[in-house]
Amino acid sequence: MTRYATDRESLERDCEMEFFIAGGPGGQHRNKVETGVRLRHRPSGIVVTATERRSQSANREAAFERMAERLTELQRVRKPRRPTRPTAAAKQSRIEDKRRQSERKRARTKASTGES
């Protein structure tokens, strides 16, 4: 697996930055100015956007933070899952629950057919 640097300098070098008009609350300032920021990390292809602030610079900071979080999560090494078997008590409990459920259903069918 390729390791990606998450420091700000590397992110600025590896990301394409795109600005767009972000709609929503914030009034005329937000609706006329390109305050939304979209970052595309070229090596991994991850795309993040930030549109929640009214200023482009604040959205840029939020987008870089988000990109660093996503890359960190992408690179996290997960522990392999060890398959486990259900205990004998769990098997017994499941069988008893199935038996109880089937008795309940059987009682339903007898009641409905007996009245016809």
N, CA, C and O atoms as CSV, one atom per row, in Angstrom:
chain,resi,resn,atom,element,x,y,z
A,1,MET,N,N,0.848,-1.190,0.000
A,1,MET,CA,C,0.000,0.000,0.000
A,1,MET,C,C,0.886,1.244,0.000
A,1,MET,O,O,1.883,1.305,0.720
A,2,THR,N,N,0.526,2.202,-0.788
A,2,THR,CA,C,1.292,3.443,-0.895
A,2,THR,C,C,0.999,4.328,0.309
A,2,THR,O,O,-0.148,4.470,0.733
A,3,ARG,N,N,2.051,4.913,0.846
A,3,ARG,CA,C,1.887,5.831,1.979
A,3,ARG,C,C,1.812,7.248,1.422
A,3,ARG,O,O,2.633,7.650,0.597
A,4,TYR,N,N,0.813,7.999,1.886
A,4,TYR,CA,C,0.640,9.391,1.449
A,4,TYR,C,C,0.985,10.321,2.603
A,4,TYR,O,O,0.577,10.093,3.742
A,5,ALA,N,N,1.739,11.369,2.297
A,5,ALA,CA,C,2.090,12.365,3.313
A,5,ALA,C,C,0.859,13.212,3.619
A,5,ALA,O,O,0.113,13.573,2.709
A,6,THR,N,N,0.642,13.532,4.898
A,6,THR,CA,C,-0.546,14.307,5.283
A,6,THR,C,C,-0.190,15.692,5.811
A,6,THR,O,O,-1.064,16.396,6.317
A,7,ASP,N,N,1.078,16.100,5.703
A,7,ASP,CA,C,1.424,17.457,6.150
A,7,ASP,C,C,0.933,18.458,5.111
A,7,ASP,O,O,0.743,18.108,3.946
A,8,ARG,N,N,0.733,19.677,5.524
A,8,ARG,CA,C,0.107,20.707,4.693
A,8,ARG,C,C,0.889,20.962,3.401
A,8,ARG,O,O,0.297,21.111,2.332
A,9,GLU,N,N,2.196,21.011,3.503
A,9,GLU,CA,C,3.018,21.301,2.330
A,9,GLU,C,C,2.853,20.228,1.251
A,9,GLU,O,O,2.707,20.543,0.070
A,10,SER,N,N,2.879,18.967,1.666
A,10,SER,CA,C,2.709,17.866,0.707
A,10,SER,C,C,1.312,17.875,0.109
A,10,SER,O,O,1.143,17.619,-1.083
A,11,LEU,N,N,0.309,18.169,0.934
A,11,LEU,CA,C,-1.064,18.204,0.444
A,11,LEU,C,C,-1.229,19.309,-0.600
A,11,LEU,O,O,-1.874,19.102,-1.629
A,12,GLU,N,N,-0.649,20.477,-0.337
A,12,GLU,CA,C,-0.752,21.576,-1.300
A,12,GLU,C,C,-0.085,21.210,-2.629
A,12,GLU,O,O,-0.547,21.615,-3.695
A,13,ARG,N,N,1.000,20.445,-2.554
A,13,ARG,CA,C,1.718,20.048,-3.766
A,13,ARG,C,C,0.936,18.969,-4.533
A,13,ARG,O,O,0.916,18.986,-5.764
A,14,ASP,N,N,0.289,18.026,-3.817
A,14,ASP,CA,C,-0.364,16.881,-4.459
A,14,ASP,C,C,-1.836,17.099,-4.796
A,14,ASP,O,O,-2.444,16.242,-5.438
A,15,CYS,N,N,-2.418,18.209,-4.386
A,15,CYS,CA,C,-3.857,18.418,-4.580
A,15,CYS,C,C,-4.142,19.483,-5.635
A,15,CYS,O,O,-3.433,20.483,-5.750
A,16,GLU,N,N,-5.204,19.234,-6.400
A,16,GLU,CA,C,-5.744,20.262,-7.296
A,16,GLU,C,C,-6.827,20.985,-6.510
A,16,GLU,O,O,-7.678,20.349,-5.888
A,17,MET,N,N,-6.797,22.314,-6.537
A,17,MET,CA,C,-7.783,23.093,-5.803
A,17,MET,C,C,-8.735,23.742,-6.806
A,17,MET,O,O,-8.310,24.318,-7.808
A,18,GLU,N,N,-10.025,23.636,-6.514
A,18,GLU,CA,C,-11.040,24.199,-7.401
A,18,GLU,C,C,-12.004,25.001,-6.535
A,18,GLU,O,O,-12.381,24.556,-5.451
A,19,PHE,N,N,-12.400,26.164,-6.998
A,19,PHE,CA,C,-13.337,27.010,-6.258
A,19,PHE,C,C,-14.656,27.062,-7.011
A,19,PHE,O,O,-14.682,27.093,-8.242
A,20,PHE,N,N,-15.761,27.072,-6.251
A,20,PHE,CA,C,-17.069,27.107,-6.883
A,20,PHE,C,C,-18.036,27.878,-5.997
A,20,PHE,O,O,-17.765,28.118,-4.821
A,21,ILE,N,N,-19.157,28.258,-6.573
A,21,ILE,CA,C,-20.167,29.000,-5.818
A,21,ILE,C,C,-20.922,28.013,-4.938
A,21,ILE,O,O,-21.519,27.055,-5.430
A,22,ALA,N,N,-20.888,28.258,-3.642
A,22,ALA,CA,C,-21.555,27.379,-2.689
A,22,ALA,C,C,-22.867,28.021,-2.289
A,22,ALA,O,O,-22.872,29.119,-1.732
A,23,GLY,N,N,-23.976,27.361,-2.561
A,23,GLY,CA,C,-25.283,27.904,-2.194
A,23,GLY,C,C,-25.579,27.688,-0.721
A,23,GLY,O,O,-24.744,27.188,0.033
A,24,GLY,N,N,-26.775,28.072,-0.330
A,24,GLY,CA,C,-27.208,27.848,1.039
A,24,GLY,C,C,-27.241,29.129,1.838
A,24,GLY,O,O,-27.099,30.217,1.279
A,25,PRO,N,N,-27.427,29.013,3.145
A,25,PRO,CA,C,-27.510,30.205,3.977
A,25,PRO,C,C,-26.188,30.966,3.980
A,25,PRO,O,O,-25.121,30.369,3.836
A,26,GLY,N,N,-26.262,32.284,4.144
A,26,GLY,CA,C,-25.058,33.104,4.148
A,26,GLY,C,C,-25.264,34.371,3.355
A,26,GLY,O,O,-24.422,35.269,3.368
A,27,GLY,N,N,-26.378,34.441,2.669
A,27,GLY,CA,C,-26.734,35.686,1.986
A,27,GLY,C,C,-26.002,35.915,0.691
A,27,GLY,O,O,-25.439,35.000,0.090
A,28,GLN,N,N,-26.027,37.167,0.279
A,28,GLN,CA,C,-25.489,37.555,-1.020
A,28,GLN,C,C,-23.996,37.262,-1.122
A,28,GLN,O,O,-23.507,36.853,-2.175
A,29,HIS,N,N,-23.275,37.474,-0.023
A,29,HIS,CA,C,-21.831,37.255,-0.049
A,29,HIS,C,C,-21.525,35.813,-0.442
A,29,HIS,O,O,-20.613,35.560,-1.229
A,30,ARG,N,N,-22.274,34.888,0.097
A,30,ARG,CA,C,-22.006,33.478,-0.162
A,30,ARG,C,C,-22.528,33.055,-1.536
A,30,ARG,O,O,-21.921,32.214,-2.199
A,31,ASN,N,N,-23.630,33.627,-1.957
A,31,ASN,CA,C,-24.258,33.183,-3.196
A,31,ASN,C,C,-23.621,33.776,-4.454
A,31,ASN,O,O,-23.826,33.239,-5.542
A,32,LYS,N,N,-22.852,34.869,-4.342
A,32,LYS,CA,C,-22.246,35.489,-5.517
A,32,LYS,C,C,-20.752,35.200,-5.638
A,32,LYS,O,O,-20.197,35.267,-6.735
A,33,VAL,N,N,-20.102,34.881,-4.530
A,33,VAL,CA,C,-18.653,34.707,-4.520
A,33,VAL,C,C,-18.333,33.213,-4.498
A,33,VAL,O,O,-19.067,32.424,-3.905
A,34,GLU,N,N,-17.238,32.834,-5.145
A,34,GLU,CA,C,-16.838,31.427,-5.160
A,34,GLU,C,C,-16.191,31.061,-3.826
A,34,GLU,O,O,-14.968,31.102,-3.698
A,35,THR,N,N,-17.006,30.703,-2.835
A,35,THR,CA,C,-16.473,30.398,-1.508
A,35,THR,C,C,-16.274,28.909,-1.291
A,35,THR,O,O,-15.538,28.521,-0.385
A,36,GLY,N,N,-16.907,28.063,-2.093
A,36,GLY,CA,C,-16.737,26.616,-1.935
A,36,GLY,C,C,-15.383,26.172,-2.430
A,36,GLY,O,O,-14.878,26.688,-3.427
A,37,VAL,N,N,-14.783,25.202,-1.727
A,37,VAL,CA,C,-13.458,24.703,-2.105
A,37,VAL,C,C,-13.553,23.197,-2.310
A,37,VAL,O,O,-14.090,22.476,-1.470
A,38,ARG,N,N,-13.022,22.731,-3.444
A,38,ARG,CA,C,-12.972,21.295,-3.728
A,38,ARG,C,C,-11.510,20.923,-3.901
A,38,ARG,O,O,-10.803,21.528,-4.707
A,39,LEU,N,N,-11.053,19.932,-3.150
A,39,LEU,CA,C,-9.675,19.448,-3.270
A,39,LEU,C,C,-9.696,18.048,-3.855
A,39,LEU,O,O,-10.484,17.198,-3.440
A,40,ARG,N,N,-8.818,17.816,-4.830
A,40,ARG,CA,C,-8.691,16.485,-5.437
A,40,ARG,C,C,-7.244,16.047,-5.236
A,40,ARG,O,O,-6.319,16.672,-5.753
A,41,HIS,N,N,-7.060,14.964,-4.479
A,41,HIS,CA,C,-5.726,14.431,-4.234
A,41,HIS,C,C,-5.345,13.577,-5.441
A,41,HIS,O,O,-5.911,12.502,-5.641
A,42,ARG,N,N,-4.394,14.044,-6.243
A,42,ARG,CA,C,-4.054,13.375,-7.498
A,42,ARG,C,C,-3.591,11.927,-7.312
A,42,ARG,O,O,-4.074,11.053,-8.031
A,43,PRO,N,N,-2.669,11.631,-6.370
A,43,PRO,CA,C,-2.188,10.243,-6.260
A,43,PRO,C,C,-3.272,9.237,-5.861
A,43,PRO,O,O,-3.273,8.113,-6.363
A,44,SER,N,N,-4.188,9.615,-4.975
A,44,SER,CA,C,-5.177,8.643,-4.490
A,44,SER,C,C,-6.544,8.804,-5.138
A,44,SER,O,O,-7.345,7.869,-5.125
A,45,GLY,N,N,-6.827,9.981,-5.707
A,45,GLY,CA,C,-8.125,10.210,-6.328
A,45,GLY,C,C,-9.214,10.642,-5.358
A,45,GLY,O,O,-10.369,10.771,-5.763
A,46,ILE,N,N,-8.886,10.868,-4.099
A,46,ILE,CA,C,-9.876,11.285,-3.097
A,46,ILE,C,C,-10.271,12.742,-3.356
A,46,ILE,O,O,-9.425,13.584,-3.656
A,47,VAL,N,N,-11.567,13.019,-3.236
A,47,VAL,CA,C,-12.082,14.373,-3.428
A,47,VAL,C,C,-12.815,14.787,-2.155
A,47,VAL,O,O,-13.642,14.032,-1.644
A,48,VAL,N,N,-12.514,15.986,-1.638
A,48,VAL,CA,C,-13.239,16.533,-0.488
A,48,VAL,C,C,-13.692,17.945,-0.837
A,48,VAL,O,O,-13.046,18.650,-1.612
A,49,THR,N,N,-14.822,18.342,-0.245
A,49,THR,CA,C,-15.321,19.702,-0.452
A,49,THR,C,C,-15.589,20.348,0.893
A,49,THR,O,O,-15.848,19.667,1.885
A,50,ALA,N,N,-15.524,21.665,0.914
A,50,ALA,CA,C,-15.868,22.431,2.109
A,50,ALA,C,C,-16.675,23.635,1.654
A,50,ALA,O,O,-16.200,24.442,0.855
A,51,THR,N,N,-17.910,23.756,2.169
A,51,THR,CA,C,-18.776,24.867,1.776
A,51,THR,C,C,-19.459,25.508,2.966
A,51,THR,O,O,-20.289,26.400,2.793
A,52,GLU,N,N,-19.127,25.071,4.174
A,52,GLU,CA,C,-19.914,25.529,5.324
A,52,GLU,C,C,-19.598,26.948,5.804
A,52,GLU,O,O,-20.411,27.543,6.511
A,53,ARG,N,N,-18.448,27.502,5.442
A,53,ARG,CA,C,-18.089,28.857,5.869
A,53,ARG,C,C,-18.412,29.864,4.768
A,53,ARG,O,O,-18.616,29.495,3.612
A,54,ARG,N,N,-18.456,31.132,5.143
A,54,ARG,CA,C,-18.739,32.172,4.150
A,54,ARG,C,C,-17.477,32.662,3.465
A,54,ARG,O,O,-17.551,33.308,2.421
A,55,SER,N,N,-16.313,32.360,4.044
A,55,SER,CA,C,-15.081,32.849,3.409
A,55,SER,C,C,-14.337,31.689,2.753
A,55,SER,O,O,-14.330,30.564,3.252
A,56,GLN,N,N,-13.720,31.997,1.631
A,56,GLN,CA,C,-12.992,30.990,0.883
A,56,GLN,C,C,-11.791,30.469,1.667
A,56,GLN,O,O,-11.497,29.274,1.632
A,57,SER,N,N,-11.099,31.356,2.371
A,57,SER,CA,C,-9.907,30.929,3.110
A,57,SER,C,C,-10.265,29.967,4.240
A,57,SER,O,O,-9.541,29.001,4.482
A,58,ALA,N,N,-11.378,30.222,4.934
A,58,ALA,CA,C,-11.801,29.308,6.001
A,58,ALA,C,C,-12.192,27.949,5.413
A,58,ALA,O,O,-11.890,26.905,5.991
A,59,ASN,N,N,-12.867,27.974,4.261
A,59,ASN,CA,C,-13.229,26.715,3.603
A,59,ASN,C,C,-11.999,25.964,3.110
A,59,ASN,O,O,-11.971,24.733,3.132
A,60,ARG,N,N,-10.986,26.696,2.667
A,60,ARG,CA,C,-9.752,26.052,2.211
A,60,ARG,C,C,-9.085,25.320,3.376
A,60,ARG,O,O,-8.632,24.185,3.226
A,61,GLU,N,N,-9.028,25.974,4.532
A,61,GLU,CA,C,-8.434,25.335,5.720
A,61,GLU,C,C,-9.212,24.077,6.096
A,61,GLU,O,O,-8.626,23.034,6.387
A,62,ALA,N,N,-10.540,24.192,6.087
A,62,ALA,CA,C,-11.385,23.040,6.440
A,62,ALA,C,C,-11.174,21.896,5.452
A,62,ALA,O,O,-11.135,20.733,5.852
A,63,ALA,N,N,-11.037,22.219,4.163
A,63,ALA,CA,C,-10.846,21.188,3.145
A,63,ALA,C,C,-9.507,20.480,3.328
A,63,ALA,O,O,-9.428,19.260,3.184
A,64,PHE,N,N,-8.450,21.236,3.646
A,64,PHE,CA,C,-7.150,20.592,3.860
A,64,PHE,C,C,-7.178,19.703,5.105
A,64,PHE,O,O,-6.584,18.626,5.105
A,65,GLU,N,N,-7.855,20.137,6.154
A,65,GLU,CA,C,-7.984,19.298,7.351
A,65,GLU,C,C,-8.731,18.013,7.024
A,65,GLU,O,O,-8.333,16.926,7.442
A,66,ARG,N,N,-9.820,18.152,6.272
A,66,ARG,CA,C,-10.621,16.989,5.884
A,66,ARG,C,C,-9.814,16.019,5.037
A,66,ARG,O,O,-9.902,14.804,5.219
A,67,MET,N,N,-9.028,16.556,4.112
A,67,MET,CA,C,-8.204,15.707,3.250
A,67,MET,C,C,-7.181,14.936,4.076
A,67,MET,O,O,-6.953,13.750,3.839
A,68,ALA,N,N,-6.562,15.612,5.050
A,68,ALA,CA,C,-5.580,14.932,5.905
A,68,ALA,C,C,-6.252,13.811,6.698
A,68,ALA,O,O,-5.682,12.731,6.851
A,69,GLU,N,N,-7.469,14.065,7.203
A,69,GLU,CA,C,-8.202,13.028,7.950
A,69,GLU,C,C,-8.515,11.832,7.056
A,69,GLU,O,O,-8.332,10.683,7.459
A,70,ARG,N,N,-8.988,12.106,5.837
A,70,ARG,CA,C,-9.362,11.015,4.932
A,70,ARG,C,C,-8.138,10.173,4.553
A,70,ARG,O,O,-8.218,8.946,4.499
A,71,LEU,N,N,-7.001,10.839,4.289
A,71,LEU,CA,C,-5.791,10.098,3.932
A,71,LEU,C,C,-5.284,9.276,5.112
A,71,LEU,O,O,-4.825,8.148,4.935
A,72,THR,N,N,-5.368,9.840,6.316
A,72,THR,CA,C,-4.948,9.106,7.507
A,72,THR,C,C,-5.807,7.861,7.686
A,72,THR,O,O,-5.287,6.785,7.980
A,73,GLU,N,N,-7.127,8.003,7.511
A,73,GLU,CA,C,-8.044,6.871,7.638
A,73,GLU,C,C,-7.778,5.830,6.553
A,73,GLU,O,O,-7.845,4.629,6.814
A,74,LEU,N,N,-7.478,6.283,5.347
A,74,LEU,CA,C,-7.198,5.373,4.238
A,74,LEU,C,C,-5.958,4.524,4.526
A,74,LEU,O,O,-5.895,3.360,4.131
A,75,GLN,N,N,-4.979,5.103,5.212
A,75,GLN,CA,C,-3.710,4.428,5.460
A,75,GLN,C,C,-3.690,3.635,6.758
A,75,GLN,O,O,-2.707,2.955,7.053
A,76,ARG,N,N,-4.765,3.715,7.536
A,76,ARG,CA,C,-4.795,3.022,8.821
A,76,ARG,C,C,-4.734,1.511,8.589
A,76,ARG,O,O,-5.461,0.966,7.759
A,77,VAL,N,N,-3.866,0.859,9.330
A,77,VAL,CA,C,-3.726,-0.590,9.197
A,77,VAL,C,C,-4.755,-1.244,10.112
A,77,VAL,O,O,-4.747,-1.047,11.327
A,78,ARG,N,N,-5.635,-2.020,9.505
A,78,ARG,CA,C,-6.686,-2.676,10.284
A,78,ARG,C,C,-6.214,-4.041,10.743
A,78,ARG,O,O,-5.532,-4.759,10.012
A,79,LYS,N,N,-6.587,-4.388,11.966
A,79,LYS,CA,C,-6.242,-5.703,12.484
A,79,LYS,C,C,-7.084,-6.749,11.764
A,79,LYS,O,O,-8.286,-6.554,11.586
A,80,PRO,N,N,-6.476,-7.849,11.348
A,80,PRO,CA,C,-7.272,-8.888,10.689
A,80,PRO,C,C,-8.252,-9.511,11.677
A,80,PRO,O,O,-7.926,-9.708,12.848
A,81,ARG,N,N,-9.433,-9.811,11.203
A,81,ARG,CA,C,-10.465,-10.380,12.064
A,81,ARG,C,C,-10.193,-11.863,12.257
A,81,ARG,O,O,-9.937,-12.598,11.303
A,82,ARG,N,N,-10.256,-12.285,13.521
A,82,ARG,CA,C,-10.107,-13.703,13.819
A,82,ARG,C,C,-11.490,-14.324,13.835
A,82,ARG,O,O,-12.324,-13.929,14.650
A,83,PRO,N,N,-11.763,-15.289,12.956
A,83,PRO,CA,C,-13.088,-15.885,12.961
A,83,PRO,C,C,-13.340,-16.627,14.273
A,83,PRO,O,O,-12.464,-17.324,14.786
A,84,THR,N,N,-14.535,-16.468,14.798
A,84,THR,CA,C,-14.883,-17.124,16.062
A,84,THR,C,C,-16.107,-17.996,15.847
A,84,THR,O,O,-16.868,-17.793,14.901
A,85,ARG,N,N,-16.291,-18.964,16.728
A,85,ARG,CA,C,-17.452,-19.842,16.663
A,85,ARG,C,C,-18.393,-19.487,17.803
A,85,ARG,O,O,-17.952,-19.054,18.867
A,86,PRO,N,N,-19.696,-19.671,17.579
A,86,PRO,CA,C,-20.626,-19.424,18.674
A,86,PRO,C,C,-20.436,-20.470,19.777
A,86,PRO,O,O,-20.097,-21.622,19.502
A,87,THR,N,N,-20.655,-20.058,21.012
A,87,THR,CA,C,-20.510,-20.983,22.139
A,87,THR,C,C,-21.668,-21.979,22.129
A,87,THR,O,O,-22.673,-21.776,21.447
A,88,ALA,N,N,-21.512,-23.050,22.891
A,88,ALA,CA,C,-22.562,-24.068,22.975
A,88,ALA,C,C,-23.837,-23.457,23.550
A,88,ALA,O,O,-24.938,-23.771,23.098
A,89,ALA,N,N,-23.687,-22.589,24.542
A,89,ALA,CA,C,-24.859,-21.950,25.158
A,89,ALA,C,C,-25.585,-21.062,24.146
A,89,ALA,O,O,-26.815,-21.013,24.142
A,90,ALA,N,N,-24.841,-20.365,23.293
A,90,ALA,CA,C,-25.455,-19.505,22.282
A,90,ALA,C,C,-26.216,-20.348,21.262
A,90,ALA,O,O,-27.309,-19.970,20.840
A,91,LYS,N,N,-25.645,-21.489,20.861
A,91,LYS,CA,C,-26.342,-22.389,19.934
A,91,LYS,C,C,-27.642,-22.889,20.548
A,91,LYS,O,O,-28.689,-22.886,19.901
A,92,GLN,N,N,-27.563,-23.321,21.808
A,92,GLN,CA,C,-28.739,-23.843,22.501
A,92,GLN,C,C,-29.825,-22.770,22.604
A,92,GLN,O,O,-31.003,-23.048,22.376
A,93,SER,N,N,-29.428,-21.561,22.944
A,93,SER,CA,C,-30.375,-20.454,23.069
A,93,SER,C,C,-31.050,-20.169,21.733
A,93,SER,O,O,-32.257,-19.932,21.686
A,94,ARG,N,N,-30.279,-20.192,20.648
A,94,ARG,CA,C,-30.842,-19.936,19.319
A,94,ARG,C,C,-31.855,-21.017,18.941
A,94,ARG,O,O,-32.910,-20.712,18.384
A,95,ILE,N,N,-31.537,-22.280,19.242
A,95,ILE,CA,C,-32.454,-23.382,18.935
A,95,ILE,C,C,-33.748,-23.240,19.725
A,95,ILE,O,O,-34.834,-23.464,19.191
A,96,GLU,N,N,-33.631,-22.865,21.006
A,96,GLU,CA,C,-34.833,-22.676,21.834
A,96,GLU,C,C,-35.689,-21.533,21.302
A,96,GLU,O,O,-36.915,-21.639,21.271
A,97,ASP,N,N,-35.048,-20.436,20.882
A,97,ASP,CA,C,-35.800,-19.310,20.315
A,97,ASP,C,C,-36.526,-19.727,19.035
A,97,ASP,O,O,-37.670,-19.331,18.813
A,98,LYS,N,N,-35.867,-20.522,18.199
A,98,LYS,CA,C,-36.500,-20.996,16.962
A,98,LYS,C,C,-37.699,-21.884,17.283
A,98,LYS,O,O,-38.747,-21.783,16.644
A,99,ARG,N,N,-37.534,-22.755,18.279
A,99,ARG,CA,C,-38.625,-23.646,18.657
A,99,ARG,C,C,-39.815,-22.843,19.153
A,99,ARG,O,O,-40.955,-23.114,18.777
A,100,ARG,N,N,-39.552,-21.857,19.995
A,100,ARG,CA,C,-40.628,-21.006,20.528
A,100,ARG,C,C,-41.347,-20.254,19.407
A,100,ARG,O,O,-42.574,-20.152,19.398
A,101,GLN,N,N,-40.568,-19.733,18.468
A,101,GLN,CA,C,-41.152,-18.995,17.343
A,101,GLN,C,C,-42.008,-19.916,16.475
A,101,GLN,O,O,-43.090,-19.524,16.039
A,102,SER,N,N,-41.534,-21.131,16.222
A,102,SER,CA,C,-42.304,-22.046,15.379
A,102,SER,C,C,-43.601,-22.457,16.068
A,102,SER,O,O,-44.629,-22.615,15.409
A,103,GLU,N,N,-43.562,-22.633,17.395
A,103,GLU,CA,C,-44.796,-22.951,18.130
A,103,GLU,C,C,-45.789,-21.805,18.030
A,103,GLU,O,O,-46.989,-22.031,17.874
A,104,ARG,N,N,-45.303,-20.595,18.119
A,104,ARG,CA,C,-46.158,-19.424,18.005
A,104,ARG,C,C,-46.823,-19.376,16.629
A,104,ARG,O,O,-48.015,-19.089,16.518
A,105,LYS,N,N,-46.041,-19.660,15.581
A,105,LYS,CA,C,-46.587,-19.640,14.224
A,105,LYS,C,C,-47.565,-20.790,14.005
A,105,LYS,O,O,-48.595,-20.617,13.354
A,106,ARG,N,N,-47.244,-21.961,14.546
A,106,ARG,CA,C,-48.141,-23.113,14.416
A,106,ARG,C,C,-49.478,-22.827,15.079
A,106,ARG,O,O,-50.526,-23.194,14.549
A,107,ALA,N,N,-49.448,-22.175,16.235
A,107,ALA,CA,C,-50.689,-21.833,16.949
A,107,ALA,C,C,-51.523,-20.865,16.117
A,107,ALA,O,O,-52.752,-20.931,16.142
A,108,ARG,N,N,-50.876,-19.975,15.387
A,108,ARG,CA,C,-51.595,-19.004,14.532
A,108,ARG,C,C,-52.350,-19.721,13.424
A,108,ARG,O,O,-53.513,-19.404,13.175
A,109,THR,N,N,-51.719,-20.681,12.750
A,109,THR,CA,C,-52.368,-21.355,11.632
A,109,THR,C,C,-53.546,-22.210,12.089
A,109,THR,O,O,-54.556,-22.280,11.388
A,110,LYS,N,N,-53.443,-22.859,13.243
A,110,LYS,CA,C,-54.549,-23.693,13.747
A,110,LYS,C,C,-55.755,-22.831,14.045
A,110,LYS,O,O,-56.880,-23.231,13.746
A,111,ALA,N,N,-55.557,-21.667,14.623
A,111,ALA,CA,C,-56.678,-20.780,14.979
A,111,ALA,C,C,-57.383,-20.272,13.741
A,111,ALA,O,O,-58.611,-20.193,13.717
A,112,SER,N,N,-56.623,-19.922,12.704
A,112,SER,CA,C,-57.242,-19.341,11.511
A,112,SER,C,C,-57.975,-20.396,10.689
A,112,SER,O,O,-59.007,-20.088,10.093
A,113,THR,N,N,-57.471,-21.636,10.637
A,113,THR,CA,C,-58.129,-22.660,9.817
A,113,THR,C,C,-59.312,-23.291,10.550
A,113,THR,O,O,-60.240,-23.766,9.894
A,114,GLY,N,N,-59.315,-23.313,11.856
A,114,GLY,CA,C,-60.379,-23.941,12.635
A,114,GLY,C,C,-61.693,-23.196,12.573
A,114,GLY,O,O,-62.742,-23.820,12.734
A,115,GLU,N,N,-61.690,-21.898,12.348
A,115,GLU,CA,C,-62.936,-21.097,12.372
A,115,GLU,C,C,-63.655,-21.101,11.027
A,115,GLU,O,O,-64.820,-20.706,10.991
A,116,SER,N,N,-63.059,-21.508,9.948
A,116,SER,CA,C,-63.682,-21.434,8.624
A,116,SER,C,C,-64.854,-22.293,8.504
A,116,SER,O,O,-65.482,-22.336,7.447
